[in-house]
Amino acid sequence: MLAHLILFLMMVFTFPRINAKIGTQAFDLKTFGYSQEEATLMIQNLDQSTIDFYVFPQLLLLDILYPILLALFLSTLIIRLSNLILVNPNRIYSNLFMLPFIAMLIDYLENVMILVMITNPTEVSSGVIKAASIFTQMKGALTTISWVVILILFVIWLNKRWRDKNVLPTKPKLH
């Protein structure tokens, strides 16, 4: 619940203000990344008060809390569903609960790159922009894969539950 509360705060409080100044979605929200030209234009549209607001509370408060809380939530769901369907802990796919934490680490790397871009707007290198864009794409992909894993595990669990309920008891054989 806390992860979703923080996401709600970002979507209602911080991102609308940042998006309005940038003229498009904030870097964090561009699931498919951004080009050098697009990033440069976005940075040029920022004024100092919006940069300060983007740095805090967005990057250095909300976007520090949200990735870890989301990773804990998604991993917990994956672990719980895996246990319910009796996933063999010795199989490679039993480690799928790590995906959200990998996404979290990439989200933090993305935040560092965004911080570098917006706090040094005149000295942003193309490498930093490319890295930030790649991290944004990777974060989105891994988070999506985590949700797909949860959906698949949930469907397997529902199917297992339905089968277990609908199995007819066998009659004992009489000798």
LOGU-113902 format. One record per residue: z, y, x of N, C-alpha, C in turn; residue in three letters. Coordinates in steps of 0.2 Angstrom, whole numbers, plus 2048, in hexadecimal, padded with zeros to 3 digits. Last residue first. Layout:
N
ZYXZYXZYXALA ...
***
This chain:
175
7F56EB7BE7F36E57C17F46DF7BDHIS 7EE6FB7BB7F36F57B97F16EF7BCLEU 7EE70A7C37EA7047C27F06FF7C0LYS 7F171A7BC7F37157C17F070E7BEPRO 7E47267BB7E97227B87EB71C7BCLYS 7E47367C37E272F7C27E772B7BFTHR 7E27467BC7E77417BF7E473A7BEPRO 7D57507C07D874C7BB7DD7477BELEU 7D57607C57D47597C77D87557C2VAL 7D776D7C37D27697BE7D17627C1ASN 7DF7737CC7E17737C57DD76E7C1LYS 7D77717D87DE76E7D77E076E7D0ASP 7CC7797D57CB7727D57D276E7D5ARG 7D27867D57CF7837CF7CE77C7CFTRP 7D67867E27DB7877DD7D97847D6ARG 7CA7867E87CF7817EA7D47817E4LYS 7C57927E37C178C7E27C67867E3ASN 7CE79C7E97CD79B7E17CA7947E0LEU 7CC7997F67D37987F37D27977ECTRP 7BF79D7F87C17967F97C77957F6ILE 7C17AB7F47BC7A77F07BE79F7F1VAL 7C97AF7FF7CB7AF7F87C77AB7F3PHE 7C07AD80A7C67A98097C97A9802LEU 7B77B78067B57B08077BB7AB806ILE 7BE7C28077BB7C18017B97B9801LEU 7C27C28147C77C280F7C47C0808ILE 7B67C481A7BA7BE81C7BF7BD816VAL 7B37D18157AF7CB8137B27C4814VAL 7BC7D881C7BD7D88157B87D2812TRP 7B87D68297BF7D48277BF7D3820SER 7AB7DC8287AC7D582A7B37D2828ILE 7B07E98277AC7E68227AC7DE822THR 7B67EB8337BA7EC82D7B67E8827THR 7AB7E983C7B07E583C7B57E5836LEU 7A27F48377A07EE8377A67E9837ALA 7AA80083A7A87FE8337A67F7832GLY 7AC7FE8487B27FF8437B07FD83CLYS 79F80084C7A27F984D7A87F9849MET 79C80D84879880784579C801846GLN 7A58148507A58158497A280F846THR 7A181085D7A780E85B7A880E853PHE 79481685D79480F85D79B80C85BILE 79882385D794821857794819857SER 79F8248697A382686379F82385DALA 79582287279B81D87279E81E86BALA 78C82D86F78A82686E79082186ELYS 79583787379383786C79083086BILE 79783488179D83487C79A834875VAL 78A83588578D82F88679382F881GLY 78784388478383E87F78783787FSER 79684D88579084988878D844883SER 79B85C88179B85687F795852882VAL 79F86988479E86588979E85E887GLU 7A287187979D87387D79B86E883THR 7AD86A8737A786B86F7A186D874PRO 7B98638757B586587A7AE866878ASN 7BF85E8697C386286D7BF865873THR 7B58558647B785C8607BB860864ILE 7B484B86E7AE84F86B7B0856868MET 7C184686F7BD8498757B784D873VAL 7C28418627C78468657C484A86BLEU 7B98378627B883D85D7BC843860ILE 7BE82F86B7B883286C7B7838868MET 7CA82B8657CA82E86B7C483286DVAL 7C58258597C982B8597C982F85FASN 7BF81985F7BB81E85C7BE82585BGLU 7CA8138647C68158697C181B865LEU 7D08108577D481585C7CF817861TYR 7C68078527C780E84F7CB813853ASP 7C87FD85B7C280185C7C2807858ILE 7D47F98577D47FB85E7CD7FF85ELEU 7D17F584A7D67FA84B7D57FD852MET 7C87EA84C7C67F08497CA7F684AALA 7D27E18517CC7E48567C97EA853ILE 7D97E08467DC7E384C7D77E5851PHE 7D07D983D7D37E083C7D67E3841PRO 7CF7CD8457C97D18447CC7D8842LEU 7D97C48457D97C984A7D37CE849MET 7D77BA83B7DC7C083A7DC7C583FPHE 7D07B18407CC7B683D7D17BC83BLEU 7D47A58467D67AB8497D27B1846ASN 7CF79A8407D679C83E7D87A2841SER 7C37988467C379D8407CA79E83ETYR 7C678E84F7C47958517C579A84CILE 7D478484B7CD78584A7CC78D84DARG 7E178184A7DE77F8507D6781850ASN 7E578383D7E77888427E4787849PRO 7DB78082F7DE77D8357DF78283BASN 7E07878207DB7888267DF78482CVAL 7E57868137E67818187E178181DLEU 7E47908097DF78B8097DF78680FILE 7EF79780D7EF7948067E978F805LEU 7ED79B81A7F27978187F2793811ASN 7E27A48177E179F81B7E779981ASER 7E97AE80F7E47AA80C7E27A4810LEU 7F27B38197F57B08137F07AB810ARG 7E97B78237EE7B28257F07AF81EILE 7E27C181B7DF7BC81F7E37B6820ILE 7ED7CA8187E97C78137E57C1816LEU 7F17CE8257F67CA8217F27C781BTHR 7E67D58297E87CF82C7EC7CB828SER 7E67E08207E07DB8207E27D4823LEU 7F37E68237F17E481D7EC7DE81CPHE 7F17E88317F67E482F7F57E1828LEU 7E67F18307E57EB8347EB7E6832ALA 7EC7FC8297E67F88267E57F182ALEU 7F58008327F77FE82C7F27FA828LEU 7ED80483D7F27FE83E7F47FC837ILE 7E580E8377E280883A7E780283BPRO 7EF8188327EA81482E7E780E831TYR 7F581F83D7F981A8387F4815835LEU 7EB8268437EF8228477F381C843ILE 7E682E8397E282983B7E5825841ASP 7F18368367EF8318317EB82C834LEU 7F383C8447F88398407F583483BLEU 7E884084B7EE83E84F7F483C84ALEU 7DD8428427DD83D8487E483B84BLEU 7E484B8377DF8458367DF84083CGLN 7EC8568387EF84F8387EA84A838PRO 7E58588487EC8568447EC85A83EPHE 7D78588497DC85584E7E285384BVAL 7D385F83E7D185883F7D5854844TYR 7DA86B8407DC86783A7D985F83BPHE 7D487084B7DB86E84B7DD86A846ASP 7C78718457C886C84B7CF86B84BILE 7C987A83C7C787483A7C886F83FTHR 7CC8858447D188383F7D087C83DSER 7C088784B7C688584F7CC88284AGLN 7B387F8437B68858457BD882848ASP 7A48758437AB8758437AE87C846LEU 79687584679987783F7A087883FASN 79586E85279487685179687984BGLN 79786184E79C86485279B86C852ILE 78B85F84679285E843797862847MET 78286085078286584B789865847LEU 78585585878585C85B786861856THR 78384B84F78A84C85278A853855ALA 77584C84E77984D84878084E84AGLU 77084A85B76F850858774851852GLU 77583D85D77784286277684985EGLN 77983584E77583685377883C858SER 78582984878282F84877E83084ETYR 78B81B83D78A81F843787826842GLY 78C81583178681383578581883BPHE 79881C82C79881482D792812832THR 79F82982E79882782E797820831LYS 7AC82C82E7AA82A8287A3828828LEU 7AF83283A7B382C8387B0829832ASP 7A883F8397A683983E7A983383CPHE 7A78448287AA84482F7A883E833ALA 79884881F79E8448207A0844827GLN 79385982079285281F79884E81FTHR 79886582379286581F79085E81EGLY 7A486982A79F86682E79886682AILE 7AB86E81F7AA8728257A486F829LYS 7AC8638177AA8698147A786E81AALA 7B285981E7AB85881C7A885F81AASN 7BF85F81F7BB85E8257B485D824ILE 7C385F8127C38658167BF86481CARG 7C285180F7BE85680B7BE85D80FPRO 7CB84B8187C484A8197C084F815PHE 7D984E8147D685081A7CE85081ATHR 7DB84B8067DD8518097DA85380FPHE 7D48408017D58457FC7D784C800VAL 7D383780B7CD8388077CE83E802MET 7E08378117DA8398157D483B810MET 7E78328067E98398097E383B80DLEU 7E18258057E182A7FF7E2831802PHE 7E68208117DF8208107DD82580ALEU 7F382080E7F18248147E9825813ILE 7F38168047F681D8037F3822808LEU 7EF80B80B7EB80E8067ED815804HIS 7FA8098137F380A8167EF80D811ALA 80480680A80480C80E7FD80E811LEU 8007FA804800800800800806804MET 
***
